[in-house]
Structure formats: C-alpha cells, structure tokens
C-alpha cells in the first residue's frame, strides 16, 4: 500500500520543537516569520554601519602615511651636519668633514643615511694629527637620519626606550628630553656612549657621541701608566641637545 507522503517539518510528539521552543508558545504564523526576517535585516544593517565606521576611522588599506614635516634625507645631507657645540666642549679645534656611512638605505618605505664626524683633540691637531705621548681622549659623533614614508615610527620609537641593551652595550640610563621634536630620549650606554634620539612625524634622528682614551708611548716605554678616569659624557648633555636642534634644522633646509 502506498502511504501519503510525509510532510517535511511536521511536528510530532516529543519532537525537537517541543523541547527547545518552550520559551515561545505562539504558533509559527507568517507574521512571526516576517519579524525574524526584519531582525536579520537589521543585524546586517548594523554590521554594515560598524564596518563603514571602521573604514572611515582607519582608512581603506591601513593607516595614512606619516607627515615627513619637511625633512629631506639625501646623499649630500651630511655636508650640512655641523656639531659646533660638541666640538667646543671637548676642546676639538678641528673636525673631519662628515661622511656618509655604509648603512644608508634608499627605499620607497624608508630612506636612511648615517653621517660620522671625528672630533680631533686640540693637542693632536697642534702636532699635525700625531698623538702626543701620554693619555689623550678622542671623540666621534654620528648622526643617523631616517624617513619613514609608509608607517608611523612613533610606536616603535616609544618601545625602544625600554631596551636594556643596544648593539651589545648595556643601557645604564634613559631620560625624557622635553621640547624636542614630538618625543625625545637621552640614553647613556656603558661603553662611553651617549645617544640622543628624536622622532618628529615620520622622521627619526639619532645623534651619538662616543669617547675613548688613547695612549701614545715614548720610545722604549713598555707599559702605559694607569688609565685615566672615563669621560663623564653627561657633562656634554646640553651641547648634545643644542647640536641636535641644529642638525634637525639642517635636515629640513639643507
């Protein structure tokens, strides 16, 4: 015998509808189904509004490019770097011209140069570049300028202030420098290195001062006397900041 076809979704005693629909005993009328359609449409509309708000706030394709604030970093930028305040305080009567370092980068997302300046001590300069007998102090300053053209460098810059080691040297002191760029930090490292780092818009500029002692022996002298105390680099803090201001200005107008 052929029985009548079974209706799909027909309720039977003990079916799942009897178990889970106890919160609403209304019959499944067309009006109720239409309310569900309206709820679904409203949820989709809300999601669209949230998505549109996110696109408006953050921009399609990521954050906007950082403002370079007028900085220009080119292969000839080192020629504009003058460290007059540091040269005076360390008694360097001569400075070797700034030279572009080997770690320069020229890329659509990042442009970087590194300039180095050797500060020649007065005693050495007086003897035609030959170090006199005894202990002498030598200084070298370097400027690294970076232009971040695609992403904001500030989050990474802020994180770098928490480093305890840089290039194998222990960071012994970090302090905030007010009224310099958007954010500035002064770091002292244990190998006679002091570093001033500034971020302004998409530009990051670092000025590093390194000091070391040399001993030139007389003829027949076998061992040098006790090494003199290490230079107190924090004594040059004001000059480092002054020269940084000049460097930042030069990179904008040079």
Beta strands, then each sheet from edge to edge (+ up, - down):
strand 1: 92-95
strand 2: 99-100
strand 3: 105-106
strand 4: 110-121
strand 5: 134-148
strand 6: 165-166
strand 7: 169-176
strand 8: 183-189
strand 9: 193-200
strand 10: 203-216
sheet 1: 1+ 4- 2+
sheet 2: 1+ 4- 3+
sheet 3: 1+ 4- 5+ 10- 9+ 8- 7+ 6-
end
